[in-house]
Amino acid sequence: MAPCLSFFLLFLFAFSAIPANSLPTFFPGAAYQSLIKQAKISKPKLPFKTHYFPQTLDHFTFQPKSSKLFYQKYLINSDYWRKGAPIFVYTGNEGNIEWFAANTGFMLDIAPKFKALLVFIEHRFYGKSMPFGKDSYQSAKTLGYLNSQQALADFAVLITSLKQNLSSEASPVVVFGGSYGGSKFKINPEIDGSFIFTIAKEKGLFLPVLAAWFRLKYPHIAIGALASSAPILQFDKLIPWSSFYDAVSQDFKDVSLNCYQVIKGSWAELEAMSTQKQALAELSKTFRTCKSLHSTASARDWLWTAFVYTAMVNYPTKADFMKPLPAYPVQKMCKIIDKFPSEATKLSRAFAAASLYYNYSRSENCFKIEHELDGHGLHGWDWQTCTEMVMPMTCSKESMFPPSGFDYEEFAEQCQMKYGVSPRPHWITTEFGGERIQKVLKRFGSNIIFSNGMQDPWSRGGVLKNISSSIIALVTEKGAHHVDFRSATKKDPKWLIQLRKQEVEIIQKWLNEYYADL
Amino acid sequence: MAPCLSFFLLFLFAFSAIPANSLPTFFPGAAYQSLIKQAKISKPKLPFKTHYFPQTLDHFTFQPKSSKLFYQKYLINSDYWRKGAPIFVYTGNEGNIEWFAANTGFMLDIAPKFKALLVFIEHRFYGKSMPFGKDSYQSAKTLGYLNSQQALADFAVLITSLKQNLSSEASPVVVFGGSYGGSKFKINPEIDGSFIFTIAKEKGLFLPVLAAWFRLKYPHIAIGALASSAPILQFDKLIPWSSFYDAVSQDFKDVSLNCYQVIKGSWAELEAMSTQKQALAELSKTFRTCKSLHSTASARDWLWTAFVYTAMVNYPTKADFMKPLPAYPVQKMCKIIDKFPSEATKLSRAFAAASLYYNYSRSENCFKIEHELDGHGLHGWDWQTCTEMVMPMTCSKESMFPPSGFDYEEFAEQCQMKYGVSPRPHWITTEFGGERIQKVLKRFGSNIIFSNGMQDPWSRGGVLKNISSSIIALVTEKGAHHVDFRSATKKDPKWLIQLRKQEVEIIQKWLNEYYADL
């Protein structure tokens, strides 16, 4: 078995070219039919103006070439703002900034109360903010400038300049951080005429750490940070390497022990098939693929993706973050598994559950599980994991995934082959800390909210206990990946309403202090 | 008149090749004779072992070439250390690390009390820590890696690695920061057999800011910082641009109004000479130069240097930091000026005073005021001022220097011509802050001592008021440039003994807290 992280990356790569929209109705009976009725996707509101900022390519090496600029995209909403009022900045990350703006309705919801200017800054090397245009991902020579320190400096420079241009230097800035990982999305306006964001090319991990790091490194620019689902301890040896997949497994186990056991048992059935004659033909049939499968690994990765991302977005209301999904999709998946006839194989049940993830909107007739890999194979997040974002992950015997270890040497070798670079596995903890974080930040730093929902597997790498009176951990048992950042809906449960209320109160406190200091 | 900073840099450049040790006895009579008796220079103790660390050249751009390593020099004294006890790190700066070690006897003095390991890390591109060997200063291509962020990351990586190698990860680290500016020194063991550090090639400004910045950016690595004479507000528009030279002038004025007026008046006499026939010949005679002068500017710069550096090192005891000097050398200089016959010209009096600086050790027969400029003209600090360390300085009408402004455009043009780079005048304040520092750090950060002596002109860019209960300003009226870092002597005044005692007590408090947290 390949190491878990490599495996995870591998399946992401394999999957990287799968377009969204695939899969017919494989759920058993009425349960699925009732679910499908809820799948009406609302049109995301994007009341932003687009701007481009001439950004320095290399903040930390002063060479003649470092004067090279690129155009960094950012979005602005000034509907509620007045000069001197706060500026709320979303520190963009692994994707098209519109996608984050559409999935961070919380900031729009609270802007009127604070009379806040909203700014969404796109992360370099994602979306339209490509320093070398179409050649940005061409090689290590260009990709070298894609890393978190350069990104944080981008934010610092852009925010400082923006405030000057607005003649509003005294405006306090609060940063909001959502995901940080490797997903690249495109807008697909074709599905029932609405503005739906669908996965286009790449997918990866999700690390909403930049806002927290920004507050720690640039406290003179941001008076506080709300870092939602930020696994700042996911690096090096700060937490057990099995935490992530253990947490995914726990989500399913908590809903139904049977569901967990079925998924856990499905891998062996899949593996057994790979030794059978005609296995791929049978598997293609079971998985209703558009074209015959060439390897069982594709099916494994396809299932894996569905379970991991569904755990991450196990929201209490229907949503369309990764893909359109109903409320509490893990429950729905387990419902599908549990309701299946007992004579059905575990693999077919796992497949039926996974199909909820891929085709809840019912637009697919068959699944394009395999796809030709991108010839370059040079995607943003993959590069980041091969340089600074080394997050070893393993699957324990208790997880519902096949047990596996992490072989750093093998991983490093792959990076060397792929990009000619060696990872720096200890760099993030050297640059941003993490060891003894409770003790270090107890006596240093302030004004950070770490919000985590325990449904989100990334929560295990998050800060789950208050560190000081102003470095606060807000933990919700039922929350998933930055659920608090989503637009409020009428169906939001009380705990979510309460969570957002707490966040608003804490931000208000920071602002009160700031204005009192003035 | 050239802008003051340019002027200052210019004279430093012009002066850059003047060897130390120049000048006969030009002081009037007995005063000088009595001074000279005190000029016995003690041999600095350097009880350190030298090591070299394989350091990453580029921490912030991940390119295949970034895997290039260079050997960074560091010194260690483990005479008093036991495992788990504190590690005191001197964050080296603009010169040979031995020079700083020899001038930071304070750390050696307090090591036994704390059972501390002492580590002096050399700054990249200075001393022996040359990433490209002899070619390090060759062009912007190599010099690009010389900047403060890379230097701070060097410290972080080296300290982390060192603790691991010592199996003493739990040892608390305190950083000590002395000067940061452009001086490059060599050891000259020839003068009366003792180990005297004399200026060899370059000189520049003095900015002991790295320790404070290190605590702010790497709080997980250093539990506290003692930043002595750190002008972290010397950038951008944080303080009036005339502060530095006003402070130098104030030092002289405080000793003697006449002394201040004589120096202030001497520039006009020098300028008048430049229009006279035979001016340079006369000036060469007055200034007792070894060779005939080619420009009056050299004489001006030579005087300027003497007054500025003497103010900086206006220590209460004799010392040999920049050059061998008696106790309170500003007083001594003014004594020379004030005792001069009243018919003497201001210029000759200014010259006599300046000669104290250049030849207190009485080893010079004539002055080598002009020297051929280095063909490359690529010196470390000059590069740093042309990139990030932009510190505009002007001379006000109240200063004892000729009034002058600062023309940024002209400065930037020179940098472009010289290196092909454009300065980033706002980068340091963007990266490290400075605006509203009292308010920002009141609510962020901890465990920094900013010590400043008001005799030191750099103090005007320092933090002179307590910011919080743990960001402390220790200000002494009679202190000069990091006087607290010098070895204790029997002649130390009470205020200096008290200052060091306070520093020790505060560091002890940090350590107590740290061990209590464990």
Interface residues (C-beta under 8 A of the other chain):
Chain A: T56 D58 H59 F60 T61 F62 Q63 P64 S66 S67 A140 K141 L143 G144 Y145 L146 N147 Q149 Q150 A153 A156 V157 T160 K217 Y218 P219 H220 I221 I223 T387 E388 Y419 G420 V421 S422 R424 H426 W427 T430 E431 F432 G433 G434 E435 R436 I437 K439 V440 L441 K442 R443 F444 G445 S446 N447 S470 E513 D517 L518
Chain B: T56 D58 H59 F60 T61 F62 Q63 P64 S66 S67 A140 K141 L143 G144 Y145 L146 N147 Q149 Q150 A153 A156 V157 T160 L216 K217 Y218 P219 H220 I221 I223 T387 E388 Y419 G420 V421 S422 R424 H426 W427 T430 E431 F432 G433 G434 E435 R436 I437 K439 V440 L441 K442 R443 F444 G445 S446 N447 S470 E513 D517 L518
